[in-house]
Amino acid sequence: MDDEEPLGPLRVWVADKWMPGLAMSRALGDSIAHSVGVTNRPDISEVTLTPDDRFFILASDGVWEFIESQEAAEIVAACPDATTACARLTQLATQRWIADEDDVADDISCIVVFLN
């Protein structure tokens, strides 16, 4: 293998082990990753909600890898509740990961909150 060929994203490794091997820059509350240089300080953003805002979606990169934000919003808007919305988003992301990556999937997690 050519030494200049990239092997994917930079990863965090525990010295002399094949773990955690995570492609990340921060991990809230992860003391093992923190011990090898990952910051446990989150990036924080504030957004002012308007009366037109109906819900928000918090999701891991495993969801956003194959579902664009507009598509996710349309899926959630068609759901009767947050549990159904999360199930539909995670199921769709899983299906697309498997179709594209041949039975490999990243972390697929989400939280949907409907606003009153």
DOSENU-884149 format. One line per 10 residues: number of its first residue (from 1); their letters; for each residue x, y, z of N, C-alpha, C, CB. Coordinates in steps of 0.001 Angstrom, whole numbers, plus 500000, padded with zeros to 6 digits. Each point is the difference from the previous one (the first is absolute). Glycine has a CB too. Example, Ala and Ser with C-alpha at 12.3 -4.5 7.8 and 13.67 -1.06 7.14 Angstrom:
BEGIN
1 = AS = 513190/494310/507800/499110/501190/500000/500900/501200/500000/498108/498827/501246  501542/502223/498034/500820/501190/500060/499230/501090/500730/501184/499372/497855
***
This chain:
BEGIN
1 = MDDEEPLGPL = 500841/498822/500000/499159/501178/500000/500884/501239/500000/498161/498760/501214  501427/502244/498031/500694/501266/499925/499812/500756/501313/499682/500076/497490  501414/500410/503112/499915/500713/501275/499195/501296/499906/502194/499010/500599  497671/501540/498209/499273/501253/499837/498516/499784/499733/502088/501016/499144  497479/497751/500691/498595/499711/499744/499207/500133/501294/500622/498454/498104  498323/502369/501917/499221/500158/501229/499277/498711/500371/499714/502424/499474  500169/497340/501807/499330/498801/500505/498648/500332/500608/502226/498967/500423  497189/502142/499183/498736/500408/500582/500218/501170/500930/499122/497671/499810  499870/502669/500998/500130/501149/500890/500996/499728/501119/497648/500639/499471  502876/500440/501106/500861/499839/501164/499200/499329/501112/501372/502043/499360
11 = RVWVADKWMP = 499300/497113/501408/499323/499251/501055/500727/500137/501326/499159/498393/498293  500107/501388/502785/500561/500004/501346/500217/498558/500412/498852/502187/500600  502388/497502/499798/500355/498636/500390/500574/499992/501413/500440/499401/497590  499301/499565/503157/500702/499761/501251/501356/499434/499597/497840/499582/501373  503224/500886/499247/501347/499571/499629/500115/498477/500015/500921/502139/500932  499660/497304/498007/500271/498569/499866/498756/499114/499969/502114/500451/501149  496738/500124/498509/498769/499208/499927/499229/500407/498752/499896/499784/502528  499228/499345/496997/499131/500299/498863/498665/500535/500489/501123/498213/498640  498895/502598/502407/498774/500587/500521/500308/501322/500656/499005/497735/500336  500169/503252/499816/498671/499929/499437/499979/500168/498486/499160/500866/502144
21 = GLAMSRALGD = 501867/499727/497232/500019/500158/498551/498847/500833/499482/501131/497828/499858  498490/503188/500890/498833/500800/499654/500389/501233/499196/498864/499179/502062  500384/501098/496895/500201/501199/499201/499162/501111/500625/500451/498653/497867  500153/502081/503035/499252/501028/500718/500955/501051/500532/498225/498332/500619  501216/502769/499800/500806/501043/500609/499555/500310/501420/500390/500940/497743  498406/498662/502630/499540/500201/501371/499026/498899/500400/500313/502483/499755  499661/497250/501529/499109/498961/500520/499579/500403/501405/501115/498186/498594  497631/502185/501559/499516/500431/501307/500067/498863/501006/498503/501660/498888  502182/498567/502203/500040/499039/501081/500810/498752/499737/497842/500860/500596  502891/499053/498316/500768/498793/499671/501392/500104/500614/498702/499695/497841
31 = SIAHSVGVTN = 501478/499690/503327/501270/500129/500711/501140/499253/499321/498708/500248/502089  501011/498664/497209/501073/499285/499295/500483/500836/498826/499034/497770/500685  500048/502715/498497/500400/500834/498861/500670/501278/500495/498106/499066/498617  501410/501497/502488/500609/501205/500561/501451/499733/500393/497747/500760/500826  502533/498032/499638/501363/499669/500431/500988/499922/498842/499010/498765/501901  500479/501144/496860/500897/499931/498846/499889/501245/499119/499809/497507/500054  499646/503574/500509/500051/501278/499311/498716/500552/499437/502205/499343/499503  496683/499979/500697/498730/500511/499494/499419/500945/501050/499582/497886/498621  500010/503307/500936/499437/500951/500953/498579/499610/500378/501443/501807/499043  498217/498418/502207/498638/499724/500447/499188/501298/500092/500831/497983/501273
41 = RPDISEVTLT = 499696/503085/498131/499292/501279/499979/499206/500106/498698/501791/501090/501446  496897/499043/498664/499173/500037/498778/500060/501355/499305/498487/498311/501033  501227/501687/497673/499713/501238/499288/498548/500318/500317/501713/499558/498113  498010/501678/502213/498636/500380/500359/499526/501092/499062/500391/499377/502412  498404/500451/497068/499371/501004/499147/498638/500332/500577/501237/499170/497950  498366/502065/501902/498664/500411/500410/499205/500384/498769/500852/500791/502237  497903/498774/497734/499106/500316/498895/498722/500563/500604/500987/498174/498498  498549/502920/500958/498746/500580/500464/498859/499332/499245/501121/502220/500553  497996/497133/500192/498854/499338/499387/498921/501030/499682/500521/497862/501246  498719/501844/497712/498903/500883/499599/498689/499227/500126/501512/501305/498410
51 = PDDRFFILAS = 497374/499388/501531/498713/499303/500061/499800/499002/498856/499076/502007/501130  501659/498156/497774/499886/499075/498866/500751/498688/500223/499766/501977/498521  501145/497978/502438/500776/498783/500256/499114/498955/500651/502111/501344/500244  497855/497467/499155/499123/498931/500480/500746/498907/500747/498512/500487/498100  502768/499307/501583/500779/498929/500627/501473/500263/499752/498114/498336/499699  502722/500912/501012/501413/499975/499642/500515/498582/500077/500306/502340/500837  500753/497419/498415/500594/498671/499879/501459/500084/500447/498430/499373/498082  501940/499798/502869/501395/499833/500391/500391/498609/499527/499827/501574/502045  501194/498333/497118/500347/498687/499453/501508/499862/499835/497791/499913/498820  502658/498859/501248/501419/499704/499791/500330/500034/498519/500037/498594/502077
61 = DGVWEFIESQ = 501249/501407/497628/500432/500057/498604/499550/498779/499209/501957/501348/500718  497739/497562/499954/499501/498819/499306/498647/500235/499354/501262/498609/501600  497966/502317/498937/498725/500385/499382/500273/500971/498859/498761/499670/502190  502047/501354/498070/500212/501065/499015/500838/499554/498814/499821/501627/501843  500873/497258/498268/500802/499500/498878/499138/499704/498771/501620/499034/501646  497165/500468/498586/499149/499583/498879/498638/500672/499957/501165/497860/500094  498545/503034/500836/498723/500715/499992/500296/501492/500090/498775/498041/501089  500840/502686/497883/500164/501455/500000/499019/500617/500999/500757/499972/497570  499559/501199/502939/499161/500626/501015/498576/500272/499507/502058/501019/500951  497786/499374/497792/498652/500259/499476/499174/498712/499977/500904/501898/498601
71 = EAAEIVAACP = 499705/497004/500968/499287/498720/499986/499636/499578/501418/501217/499331/497903  499707/500848/503031/499719/499651/501399/498834/500816/500530/502409/499407/500350  497569/501886/499341/498904/500861/500453/498668/499541/499418/501601/501920/500192  498390/497684/498548/498760/499523/499378/499527/498697/500640/500675/501102/497851  500254/498019/502457/499641/498738/500660/499390/500273/501368/501848/498811/498774  498833/502031/502017/499518/500298/501351/498651/500710/499953/502371/500149/500806  497459/500783/498266/498737/500740/499905/498815/499080/499709/501285/501986/499206  498977/496872/500148/498927/499057/499665/499712/499000/501120/500644/500249/497616  500098/499825/503471/499838/499029/501087/499071/500514/501091/502283/499142/499510  496973/499944/501124/499066/500411/501043/500660/500323/501335/498329/498607/498869
81 = DATTACARLT = 502896/500868/501359/500673/500225/501279/501507/499819/499838/497947/499220/501245  502788/501164/499781/501467/499962/499947/500539/498574/499919/500045/502121/501301  499317/496947/499357/500472/498613/499962/499935/499444/498580/499233/499677/502373  499665/500563/496962/499855/499548/498616/501014/500695/499099/497557/499567/500395  502636/501724/499812/500950/500761/499189/501414/499450/500146/498556/502029/500247  501857/497705/500984/501342/499436/500232/500139/498630/499343/500146/501258/502170  498826/497930/497966/500045/498663/499396/500137/500088/498490/498607/499113/501874  500636/501767/497507/500066/500124/498534/501360/500526/499539/497527/500404/499956  503003/500577/500735/501313/500535/499618/501101/498964/500163/499229/502269/500669  500788/497046/500457/501067/499024/500232/499861/498781/499085/500134/500775/502378
91 = QLATQRWIAD = 498639/498796/497346/499807/498876/499078/500456/500355/498591/498074/499217/501388  501580/501975/498146/500402/500429/498666/501521/500147/499909/497794/501178/499727  502804/499422/501283/501463/500144/499998/500673/498630/499986/499797/502181/501244  499695/496885/499543/500566/498647/500037/499891/499336/498627/499391/499805/502441  499443/500276/496937/499807/499406/498672/500983/500584/498987/497574/499638/500532  502609/501658/499501/500897/500648/499035/501464/499679/500272/498332/501828/499753  502046/498083/501510/501370/499601/500333/500286/498611/499456/499941/501425/502068  499162/497628/498212/500212/498615/499584/500036/499886/498476/498863/499209/502097  500259/501525/497220/499992/499963/498532/501290/500562/499422/497514/500218/500032  503031/500807/500603/501196/500662/499472/501301/499370/500490/498680/502087/499887
101 = EDDVADDISC = 501326/497445/501336/501243/499539/500627/500059/498490/500224/500123/502206/501090  498899/497047/498383/500029/498546/500087/500053/499486/501439/501130/499987/497797  497808/500248/502950/499840/499526/501375/500873/500704/501031/499413/497849/499016  501054/503354/500678/500745/500798/500969/499201/501271/500238/502260/499050/499259  497614/501345/502002/499283/501236/500320/500706/500722/501126/497830/498988/499256  502156/502321/500663/500545/500846/501055/498974/500076/501129/501381/501353/498330  498964/499361/502733/499059/500228/501084/498778/500723/499437/501880/500097/501717  496961/499353/498533/498755/500575/499494/499095/500266/501201/500207/498779/497753  499771/502478/502680/499216/500385/501167/499300/501313/499724/501589/498798/501532  497218/501369/499029/499360/501301/499867/499008/500244/501127/500292/499866/497526
111 = IVVFLN = 499449/501397/502670/498979/500481/500933/499171/500997/499215/501459/499654/502101  497236/500219/497974/499094/500955/499394/499159/500596/501114/499951/498739/497785  499936/502576/502220/499179/500692/500987/498973/500838/499260/501896/500046/501687  496825/499665/498575/498933/500816/499445/499731/501153/500957/498982/498006/498799  500875/503189/500643/499760/501195/500798/498511/500299/500039/502270/500905/499399  497266/499609/501714/498588/500381/500125/499841/501468/499702/499616/498211/501703
***
